[in-house]
Amino acid sequence: MTSTLSQLQAGELAGSTSISLASSGLEQFPEALYALSDTLETLDLNNNALSTLPDDLHRFKKLRILFCSFNAFTELPAVLGQCPNLSMIGFKANQIKYIPEEAIPTENLRWFIVTDNALTKVPEALGQCKKLQKLMLAGNQLTDLPDSMANCVALELLRISANQFADLPSWLFNLPKLTWLAYAGNPFSNAIETAHMQQHQAQTIDWSTLKIGQVLGQGASGVTYQAEWQHDGKTDIVAVKLFKAGLTSDGLPSCEMHANLVAGEHQNIVGVTGVISNHPEGVQGLVMPLLSPSLTILADPPNFETCSRDVYPVDATLTVEQVKHISDGVASAMLHLHAQGLVHGDLYAHNILWNDNQVVLSDLGGASFLPIQNKAMTAALEKLDIRAYHVLVEELTKLAEKHDPLK
């Protein structure tokens, strides 16, 4: 989808359905895009210096997906509400303080991202979005959500981490499809997190004893490396995760680090060896056991079309025995996390690594701390993880059905 502004202006992209002008130094919406008003479906304007969109953006009748993250918007453009086919909107990391009611395209909106802005409230109009499945609100200044959102009957994934909630909205657990919820980094959960951390003193590992090697993986919250750890006269091969400063789509990296420490050791989670100390740039990090290279990721994350469902290889199949092996391992990991006072919040196949001998549930970026003194709310939150587990088992069962030689 990568394009260039010069190609666009030269008319070389006529008839295109997808255009990316990310990181093009744009300060204004390019007039040349109007030549694609009858065909354009996906437009990526990320990483520019835009602060407005044209009032006639609705001329793009087929526009379904719009990315304007990492720009300079202080208000969500009202014209978005006049774009009837918009189903995915991304305005992460701007300086948005206000969303007009009329800016929400209520008819078809499925996926709305306004992570890392300065919002103190979101519009009542979100409650009219009957197709809304994913709502990303982490890293704002929200203290509540409008009661109208109790009508969001399709909402499955909600990220409200790193805001100012004193409690969770009372209607939240009545949403019939809510499955993946992250709320760490709010005042009500910070107190719970602090209490947990007072009981978990991890081993500190001096940065100077680590020799960093190849990159093993990179996610929203940081980068994981293979490393050599020299200690007690020996050298161990380990994994080192260095956390980014600031905010991720799930919330605060510090909350993820604390969740990993509280999770402790279990055969079906990654586990933690120690916490890095004395990094020369003050970077936070964890030292973890190195997982077997034979472990593979079960699926890819959701894409634009699937929205809230992982993407499995087209030819993927599983035996009944493999389904049982994976589901048993994930269930064991989930129950262990619950026993430690955590919900995973992102229990998805793309966060599961497996081979025929081992299953590992990874990525605690969406994990949140349970209010264990409130038994009713704790039970309601645990049920969300269980709902996610049922979604996973259903997906795995379909893979086994594909494998059935009698079909």
N, C-alpha and C positions, 0 to 999 in steps of 0.2 A: 504493500500500500504506500510505500515511501515515494513521495513526489518532490518536485522542486518548484519554487516560485517562478523560476525562469521558464520551466516547461509549461506551467499553467498560463503564464502571460503570453507565451508563444502559441497558445492554442493547441499544444501537443497532447493535451489530456481530454480532448472532446469526447463526450459520452461516458466518462468514467463514473463508476458508482462509489468508489472509495478514494479519498484523497487524504494524504498526510502532509501538512505543512508545519509539523512540529519543529521547534528550534529554528525558525526561519527569521527571527528578529522582527516579527510583525508587531506594529503598534496600532494598525487599523485592519479591519476586515478587507481582504483583497477583492476589489471590484471584479477581477477576472473570474472569480468563482461563480458569478451569476450566469456565465455561459453553461454551467452544469446544473442549473436550477431544475431541469426536468429529469435528471438522472441520478444526482448525488444522494447516496444513502448513508454513507459513513464519512465524517469529517473530523480529522484530528488536528487541533490547533494548540496542542500542549506546548509548554515551555516557550512562550512568547511574551509580549508586553501589552497584551490586549486588556482594555478595561471596559469596552462596550461591544455590542453586536448591533448590526443594522436593524432598524425597526421593521424592515420588510423581509426578515429572515424566513418568514412563513412562505415566501415564494418557492422555497425548496420543499416542494410537496412530498417528496419521497424520503426526506431526511429522517433516519431512524436513530442514528448513534452520533453523539456530539461530545468531543473531548475538548475541554478548555482549562485543564489543570495547569498549575504553575504559571499563572498569568497575573494580572493586576486588577481583577474585578473586586469591587467593594459591595456590589449588589448583583443578585442574580437577574439577568436581563428579562424583563417582563414579556418580551416577544416570544420566549420559549413556549409560553402557554398557548400561543397561536399556531404552533407547529404540531398538527394533529397526529403525526405518525412517530413522533419522538418516543422511543422506548428506553433509551439509555442516555443518561446525562452525567458527565464527569466534570466537576469544578473543584477538584482537590487543590489545597494549598494556594488559595488566593488570599484576599483579605476581606471576604464577604461577611458583612454584618447584618444584612437584611435580605429576605426573600419575599417579594411581593406575592400576595395570594394568586394574582393572575399569571405568575411566572410558571406555575405548575401545569404541564400538559396532562391533565387528569385521565384522558381517555385511554392512553396506551403505555404510560410510564411503568416500566418493570424494574429498572435499576437506576438508583439515584445516589450520586457520590458527591458529598460536600465535606469530606474529611479535611481537618486542619484549616479551619477558617475562624471567624470570630462571631459566630452566631449565638445569640442569647435566646432565640426561639425559632421554631419552624412553622410554616403556615398551616392553618386549619385545612387548606385544600388537599393536603396529603391524605386526609381521610376519605377523599373522593376517588382515590387511585385504587380501583378494584383489582388491577393487575400488578400492583407493586409487590415485587418479590424480594428485592435486596435494597436496604437503606443503610448508607454508610455515613454516620454522623460523628465519628470519633474526633477528638481534638477540637472541640468548640467550647462554648461557655453556657451550654444548655443546663437548665435546672429542672425542666419538665418537658413532656411531649403533649401536644394537644389531644384532648379526649376524643376528638373526631377520628383519631387513628385507630380507635377500637373497631372501626369499620374496614380496616385494611385486611380483608379476609384472606388475601393471597400472600401476605408477608411471611417470608421464611427465614431471612437472615437480617439481623439488626446489630449494628455496631454503634454503641453509645459510650465507649471507653473514653477516659480522659476528658470528662466534662465536669459539671458541678451538681450532679444529682445528689440530693439528700436521701433519696429512696427510689425504688423502681416504681413506675406507674402501676396503679392497682389493676388496670384492665389488661396489662401486658399478657398475662398468662391465660386470658380468654381467647387470644388470637388462635384460630384453629390450626394454622400451619406453621406457627413460629417454631423453629428448630435450632437455629444457630444464633446465639446471643453472646455478645462480649460487653462487659460493663466495668472492667477493672479501671482503676485510676479516677474514681469518683469519690467525693467525701465519705459516703456511707460505706464504700468498700475499702477505702484506704485504712480505716481503723481496723478492719478485719485483717487486712494484709499485714499491718504492723504487728498485730497480736501473733499471727502465724510466724513472722520472721524472728520474733523474740525467742521462739522455740527451735529455730533452725540455724545453728552456727556452722557454716560450711568451712571446710579446709581452705586456707588461702594458698595460692600457688604463685610464687614470684615470677614476674614476666621474664626475668633474666634467665630462668631455668627452662624456658621454652624456645625451641628453634622452629619457626613457622615454615611450613612447606606449601604444597599445592592446595589450590582452592577445591573444596569438596562440594560446596553448594552455596547458593546465595538466595536470600529471601528478603521479605519486606523489612525485617528487623535487624539484619546483619549478615555477615559473611562467615562461613565455617571453613576452617583450614585443617589439613592434616599437619601434625606437629610432633616433634620429639620433645619429651619431657625428661629432663635429667634430674634425678633425685635419689638420695640414699645409695649413691654409688652405682646406679643402674639407669638405663634409658628405656622409657616406655613410649610406644607410638599411641598418640591420643588424637582426639578432635578438639579444636579450639574454636569457639564461636565468639566473635567480636561484635558487640552490639553498636548499632548506629545511635547517634545522639538524636534527640527530638522525638518525632512521632511516626508511627506506621499506620497502615490502614486498619490494623486491629487495635492499636492503642500505644501505650508507653513501653519501650524496650525494658525498662526497669521492672515493670510488672511481669513481663515474660520471664525475666531472669529469676525473680522471686518465686514464680510459679514452678519453675524447674527445680529450684532448691527445695521447696515444700513437697514436691512430688516424690523426691527421694529415689530409692532404688526399687526396681521391679523388672522382671524378665521381659515385659512387653512395652516398656518405655525406654527412652534413650539413657536416662540417668545422668548424674553429675558427679565428677571426681572432685572438683574444687572451683573456687572463685579466683580470678586473676587479680593480683595486687601489683602495685608499682608500675603500671603501664606508663611509659614516658609521656603520653598525651592524655592520660587520665581516662582512657577508654575502658568501659566495663566489658567483662568477658567471662565465659565459663570454659572450663576444661571438662571434657566428657569422654567416655569410652569410645573408641573407634569402632564403628559398626562394620560388619562383614561386607566386603565389596560385592558379594553375591546377592545381597538384598536389593530388590528392585521396587520402584514406586508402583503402587497398584493402578493408578490412573492419573490423568492430567486434570488440572483445575477446570472449573466451568469456563465456557467461552461465551461470546456475545449471544449466541443462539440458545444455548442450554441454560444460561443465566445462573441457576442455583444447583445444577447437577453436573457432576464430574463427567469427563470425557474418557471413555475406555477405548483402547485400540479396536478398530473395526473387526479384526479377526480374533479378539480375545475370547478365550473360553476357560472355564475352570471345572475340575471334577467336583463331585459332591464332597469328597474327602478334603479337597483344598478349601472349599467354601467353609466347611466346619472348622478347619485349622485356622483360617483367617478370622472368622467371626468369633471363635473362642478366645483367640489371643487379644482381639480388640475389646471384647467384653471384659476380660480380666484386667486389662489396662484401665478401662473406664471405671470399673468398680474400685480399683486401687486409688485412682485420682479422687473419686468421691469420698473414699474413706479418709483421705488426707485433707479434705475440706476444699476440694477444687472441682470445678466443672471445666471440661475441655473447651467447649464453645465453638469448635471448628472440626468436629469429628467427621472427616471426609476421607474418601479413598486416596486423594492426592497427598494426604498426610500419613499414609500407612506404607511401610516398607515390609517386604516379605520374601521369604524363600520357603522351601518345603520343610525347613527345620525351625524357623523363627518368624515371629511377627512383631513389628515395633510400631507403636502409635507415637508419632513425632509432632513437633511444632506446637508449643504451648503459647503462641502469640495471642490467641484469642481466649486463653484460659482466664477464669475469674474465680475469686475467693467466695466460698459459700458462707452465708450468714447463719452459722450452725446453731446460734441461740434461737433463731426463728425457724422452727422445724417445718412449718407449712411452706414457707418460701423456699427453704432448702430442698424440700421434696419436689416443688414445682420446677425449680431450676434443674434438678437432676433428671426430671422427666424429659427436658429438652434434649439432653445428651442421649437419652434412651430413644427418643424419636429419631435423632440423627442415626443412631445405631440401626434402627429398623429400616431406614432408607438405604443404608449401606447393605444390609442383609438382602433386601429386595433386589438391589443391583447385582449382587454376587449370585443370587439365585437365578437371575436371567442369564448370566454367563454360564452357569451350570446347565441350564436348559438348552443352550446352544451346543453344549458338549454331548448331550444325551444321544447316544447312537440310535435310539428308537425314534427320535424325532425326524 
